[in-house]
Amino acid sequence: MALQTVKVKLPGVLYRRLERAAVITRQSLDAVLLQTIRGNLPPLLEDVPANERAELRALLDLGDDDLWAVARSSIDPKRWQRHQRLLRRNAVGTLSEREQAELARLRAETDHQVLRKSFALALLKWRGYALPSLDAQVNNVAAKVAKPSHPSVRDRARKANWAKRMKDAARKRREHASSVRRAGKQRQPESGTRAISDKVNFPC
């Protein structure tokens, strides 16, 4: 690979950081500079499919907030779940021709959105932002997809059962407190003696 010599003026603080990185990693300053530039190059339209370049080119003109909105956009949960069902059925060869066409369309839509999100994240990284980890992104997508829009019958039954248990526990505490008060009234102190209140621990 042919090498080009470029003269660049750097702020003193940045130059000292690069020198320090070279010492720590036991590399030459040239190697550290090359790795830094290589790892932080902006995304190029030449690296994406030709049919996607027009829309991705528009992302280059977006402000940071708009880019974050693209990067954080999520796939519609119903479409994602439908996509996954078709993929599973396609693995065992049970799709009709119509379903195969639907699967191809959903796959293309998913690839398109993933490409837009990746391009937006690459631009944000180049602009100096710290990006969320891959695990965080995957968990975020999984949470959005898995979260039902309405509570299921099982969830409603679980909540109803929990509410009933709480009511029963509260009723038992009231009955216990009432029995303790009645017992206290029956044990009146004798004349000349001092009443001592009993300490009762109520169940939580």
C-alpha positions in Angstrom: 0.0 0.0 0.0 1.5 3.3 -1.1 2.0 5.8 1.8 1.4 9.6 1.6 3.1 12.1 3.8 0.8 14.7 5.4 1.8 17.6 7.6 -0.8 18.3 10.2 -0.8 20.9 12.9 -2.2 19.5 16.2 -3.0 21.3 19.5 -0.4 20.6 22.2 -2.9 18.8 24.5 -3.9 16.4 21.7 -0.3 15.8 20.7 0.7 14.9 24.2 -2.2 12.5 24.5 -1.1 10.8 21.3 2.5 10.6 22.6 1.3 9.1 25.9 -0.8 6.5 23.9 2.2 5.6 21.9 4.2 5.0 25.1 1.5 2.9 26.8 0.8 0.8 23.7 4.5 0.5 22.8 3.9 1.7 19.3 5.4 4.5 17.2 3.6 7.8 17.1 2.9 7.3 13.4 1.2 3.9 14.1 -1.0 5.5 16.8 -2.0 8.4 14.5 -2.8 5.9 11.7 -5.0 3.7 14.0 -6.7 6.8 15.4 -7.6 8.1 12.0 -8.6 4.7 10.6 -10.9 4.0 13.5 -12.7 7.3 13.3 -13.2 7.9 9.6 -16.7 9.1 8.7 -18.9 6.7 6.9 -18.7 6.9 3.1 -21.6 6.5 0.7 -19.3 4.4 -1.5 -19.5 1.7 1.1 -23.3 1.3 1.0 -25.5 -0.2 -1.8 -26.2 2.2 -4.7 -29.9 2.1 -4.2 -29.5 3.3 -0.5 -27.2 6.2 -1.2 -29.7 8.9 -1.9 -31.5 8.5 1.4 -28.3 8.1 3.4 -26.8 11.1 1.8 -29.7 13.1 3.4 -28.4 12.0 6.8 -25.2 13.8 6.3 -27.1 17.1 6.5 -29.0 16.3 9.7 -28.2 17.9 13.1 -27.1 15.8 16.0 -30.6 15.6 17.6 -32.1 14.4 14.4 -29.3 11.8 13.9 -30.0 10.5 17.4 -33.6 10.2 16.6 -32.7 8.0 13.6 -30.3 5.9 15.6 -32.8 5.3 18.4 -35.7 4.5 16.1 -37.1 1.0 16.6 -38.7 -1.6 14.3 -42.5 -1.9 14.7 -43.0 -4.8 17.2 -45.8 -6.4 15.2 -43.8 -6.4 12.0 -40.7 -7.8 13.8 -42.7 -10.6 15.4 -44.3 -11.4 12.1 -40.8 -11.4 10.5 -39.5 -13.9 13.1 -42.5 -16.2 12.7 -42.0 -16.3 9.0 -38.3 -17.0 9.4 -39.0 -19.9 11.7 -41.5 -21.4 9.4 -39.3 -20.9 6.4 -36.6 -22.9 8.2 -38.8 -25.9 8.0 -40.2 -25.1 4.5 -43.8 -24.4 5.3 -44.3 -21.1 3.6 -46.6 -20.4 0.8 -45.5 -18.3 -2.2 -47.4 -15.4 -0.8 -45.7 -15.7 2.6 -42.3 -16.1 0.9 -42.9 -12.8 -0.9 -44.0 -11.2 2.4 -40.8 -12.5 4.1 -38.6 -11.1 1.4 -40.3 -7.7 1.8 -40.0 -7.7 5.6 -36.3 -8.7 5.3 -35.7 -5.8 2.9 -37.4 -3.4 5.2 -35.5 -4.6 8.2 -32.1 -4.4 6.4 -33.0 -0.9 5.3 -33.7 0.3 8.8 -30.6 -1.4 10.2 -28.5 0.3 7.6 -30.0 3.8 8.4 -29.4 3.3 12.1 -25.9 2.1 11.6 -25.1 5.0 9.3 -26.5 7.5 11.8 -24.5 5.9 14.6 -21.3 6.0 12.6 -21.9 9.7 11.9 -22.5 10.4 15.6 -19.3 8.6 16.5 -17.3 10.6 14.0 -18.8 13.8 15.5 -17.4 12.8 18.9 -20.3 11.1 20.7 -19.8 8.0 22.8 -22.1 5.3 21.5 -24.1 2.7 23.5 -22.6 -0.7 23.7 -23.9 -3.4 21.4 -25.4 -5.3 24.4 -27.3 -2.2 25.4 -28.6 -1.7 21.9 -29.7 -5.4 21.6 -31.4 -5.3 25.0 -33.2 -2.1 24.2 -34.5 -3.5 20.9 -35.5 -6.8 22.7 -37.4 -4.9 25.4 -39.3 -2.8 22.9 -40.2 -5.9 20.8 -41.1 -8.1 23.8 -43.2 -5.5 25.6 -46.9 -6.1 24.8 -49.0 -3.2 23.9 -51.8 -4.5 26.2 -51.6 -6.7 29.3 -52.2 -10.3 28.6 -54.9 -12.4 30.3 -52.2 -14.1 32.4 -50.8 -10.7 33.5 -54.3 -9.5 34.5 -55.0 -12.7 36.4 -51.6 -12.4 38.2 -52.4 -8.8 39.2 -55.9 -9.7 40.4 -54.5 -12.6 42.5 -51.8 -10.3 44.0 -54.4 -7.7 44.9 -56.6 -10.4 46.6 -53.6 -11.6 48.6 -52.9 -8.0 49.8 -56.5 -7.5 50.8 -56.5 -10.8 52.7 -53.3 -9.9 54.5 -54.7 -6.5 55.5 -57.9 -8.1 56.8 -55.9 -10.6 58.9 -53.8 -7.7 60.4 -57.0 -5.8 61.4 -58.5 -8.9 63.0 -55.3 -9.6 64.9 -55.1 -6.0 66.1 -58.8 -6.2 67.2 -58.2 -9.4 69.2 -55.2 -7.8 70.9 -57.2 -4.8 71.9 -60.0 -7.0 73.3 -57.5 -9.0 75.3 -56.1 -5.8 76.8 -59.5 -4.6 78.0 -60.1 -7.8 79.8 -56.8 -7.6 81.7 -57.5 -4.4 83.8 -54.7 -3.6 86.3 -55.5 -4.2 90.0 -55.7 -1.2 92.4 -52.3 0.1 93.5 -50.5 -1.4 90.5 -49.2 0.3 87.3 -50.5 -0.9 83.9 -47.8 -2.1 81.6 -48.6 -2.1 77.9 -47.8 -5.2 75.9 -45.5 -4.8 72.9 -47.1 -6.6 70.0 -45.3 -7.3 66.7 -47.8 -7.3 63.9 -47.0 -9.5 60.9 -46.0 -7.5 57.8 
